[in-house]
Amino acid sequence: MTAPIHEPTPVSDAANAEAAAEVARTAVEGRSLGRIAWTRLKRDKLALAGGCVVLFLVLVAIFAPLIVSLLGHPPNEYHEDKIDPLTSTPLGAWGGISPDFLFGVEPVNGRDVFSRVVYGARISLLVAFLAAIVAVALGTLLGAMAGYFGGWLDAVISRVMDMLLSFPQLLFAIALISVVPNELFGLSGTGLRIGVLVTVIGLFGWPYIGRIVRGLTLSLREREYIEAARSLGAGRRYILFKELLPNLIAPITVYMTLMIPTNILTEAALSFLGVGVKPPTASWGKMLSDAIKTYEADPMFMIIPGAAIFVTVLAFNLFGDGVRDALDPKGTR
């Protein structure tokens, strides 16, 4: 007995065409450079951890008033009742740490260390980001102009960079702060000091990225696509801003992520030396400077702001290294 033969179920031409189109889309789907870089960055767990810490610190700085209102006390409010009148040190162990004062209180005046650390993040990150933006903008523009146009313009810009790199930044900041009036360009107090810090750090930071951009521009201006743009009649301005600068975004982004932690350390050093923001505005560097006087009696007052600086700089460095490896895999060690 012969088994019946089952005919295959016919498939419509429309279904075949749709399946073929789906296979074709899957086969030729491309990925942008940003997507490729993000895929590489996701594999770097340390970089992602650093990025999460950076994002957390930025959110802390933005929502500092809300956080302090929920978990702390006003940063400039004195709590003399938390201070031992005989030794001027916080009552209790570990610098007066308690559920009401998460990081303890400052010696002598009893201000909430937690609140001042949170508000200090605002100053450090604000100065670091603004100074990095100023340095990147100046360094990118002047470095690209020097590398592309060459000649006397390159010589002038290069000599200015050499002069700024050889000038002592800290001495210039101290001298500038001493001659700046109490009010300038509509700014006064903390706003004026932040403006001066951003100016000084940005002014002395742009030559570093300027040199990098100049060297890359010297290499890129001889590439085939630049020659093709010239042959099509493109002007210098078009080539500089439409052809060269877009190809410098990756190294500029990498350098900016590595410049921010350096700016944080610079701001802390200037505040430590007394040329940062004016008291009673909270600053990590100023807190470290004040802690030196009472370090033996209350070491927690130095450890907490020092740990804040260490964690912030480490997180930015880890994230910056990950961004560099993601955008420049050939340079990965």
Residue, then its C-alpha position, 0 to 999 in steps of 0.5 A: m500500500t502506497a502512502p499518500i504524498h503530501e504536496p508542500t504548502p505553497v508560499s505566496d510571492a509577497a511572503n517570499a519578497e518580504a522574507a528576502a527583504e528582511v534578510a537583505r536589511t539584516a545583511v547590509e545594516g550598517r553601524s555609525l561610529g558612535r554606535i561602534a564606540w558605544t559597543r566598545l565602551k559597554r565592554d569596559k566595566l571600569a569605564l562604565a562604573g566611572g561613568c556612573v559615578v560621574l553621572f551621580l556626582v553631576l546629579v548631586a551637584i545639580f540637586a544639592p539644595l534638595i539633597v541638603s534639605l532632606l539629609g543635612h543642614p544649611p552649609n553655613e549654619y553653626h551648631e556650637d552645641k555639637i562642639d566640645p567647648l574645651t577642645s573645640t572638637p566635635l562631640g562623639a566619635w568619628g568627628g561627630i558622625s550621627p544619623d543627623f550629621l552623616f559626615g559629622v561636623e566641622p571643628v570649632n564652628g560645628r557646620d555640617v560636613f555632609s552639606r558642605v561636601v555636597y555644595g563643594a561638588r557644585i563649585s569643583l564641577l562647575v569650575a572644572f567643566l567651564a574651564a574645560i569648555v574654555a580650554v577646548a574651544l580656544g585650543t581647538l580653534l587656534g590649534a586648527m588654524a595654526g595647523y591648517f594655515g601655517g606660515w606666520l599665523d602658525a609661528v605666532i600661535s605656537r610661540v604663544m602656546d610655548m609662553l603659556l606653557s612655561f608660565p607658572q599657573l599658580l603664581f599667576a592665579i595668586a597675583l591675579i586674585s590679589v589685584v582683582p577688585n571686589e566687583l568686576f563686569g557685574l560680578s562680585g563675591t563667589g561669582l567673581r572668584i569662579g569667573v577668575l578661576v575659570t579664566v586662569i585654568g582655561l587660559f593655561g589649559w588650552p595650549y595642551i589641546g592646542r598642540i594636539v589639534r595642531g599636530l592632527t590638523l597638519s596630518l589631516r590637511e594632506r588627506e585625499y578628501i581635503e584635496a578633493a574638497r579643494s579640487l571642487g572649489a571649496g574655500r579655506r573656511y569650508i574645509l576648516f569647519k566642515e572637513l577638518l573639525p568634524n574629524l577632530i571630534a573624537p580626540i577632542t572628546v577624549y582629551m576633554t574627559l581627561m582634562i576635567p579631573t585635572n581642572i578639579l585638582t587645580e581648583a582644589a589646589l587654588s582653594f587650598l592656597g586661599v585664592g579660590v572661592k570666598p568663604p563661607t562658600a563651600s569648597w573641597g580645597k578650602m575644607l582641606s586647608d581648614a582641616i590642617k589646623t585640626y587634623e590631629a584632633d579630628p582627622m575625619f574633617m580631612i579624610i572626607p573632602g580628600a576622599a571626595i576629591f579622590v573618588t571624583v578624579l578617579a571616576f573621571n580618569l576611568f571614564g576618560d580612559g574608557v572613552r579613549d579606548a572606545l573612540d581610538p581602538k588602535g591606540t588601546r594598550 
